[in-house]
């Protein structure tokens, strides 16, 4: 009996220690994930429909803090340029320094250095631009278009200015990685059509790892915190199962003693 009690107590102490460890690790993952995200990403609210249908006006997005030197074709970037009003704006990079950008070919597609680029993120049924244009992108500059080509105010509007509508790489502060709100927004995909061009496309940031760390932290915290109440309920059930047997044994002895006294009576 004493050995069993000690064994049960040992298991209880081990379970308590493991549950405490789970909560501690969960807190590290949960808080660490948020801290990591705060360092790597900046939240941003998309102000206009110029990037529709990829992102809509009012969407809350996560933009990875990057240097302009890391930008590749196809990236959706946050940038600020005095020529564009000196306000943060969101556009897609379609050309980098040295590129010749033109629109449109016989199929209504944008061309980069003479290579047609399919843009599945555009609204179906129309050309890559309602009006034709061409531009030479200076070195160290980026040519940017909105995905809503019918109404976006982008590099096409600034073609007559120095740089032919392009902005310096240094104007870029971040690159969109995911739509945080609404929740069904998900990751912002890199367009495969730009992958075949020299330089390729960028790689996604660590948003999946960050979300995974936060989710794992929540699971560990809840699981560790739930151990105590669950173990207590289990112990209570086991105690209730054992109590009737002990009472029955005691009752039987009492009844047996009663019969003995009665048989000895005259």
ABEGO torsion letter per residue (X at the ends): XAAAAAAAAAAAAAAAAAAAAAAAAAAAAAAAAAAAAAAABBBBBBABAAAOAABBBGBBBBBBBBBAAABBBGBBBBBBBAAAGGBBBBBBBABBBGBBBBOBBAAGBBBBGGBBBBBAABBBGBBABABBBBBBBBBGBBBBBBABAAABBBAAAAAABBGGGBBBAAABABBBABBAOBAAAEBBBBBAAAAABBGEBBBBBAAAAAAAAAAAAAAAAAAAAAAAAAAAAAAAAAAAAAAAAAAAAAAAAAAAAAAAAAAABX
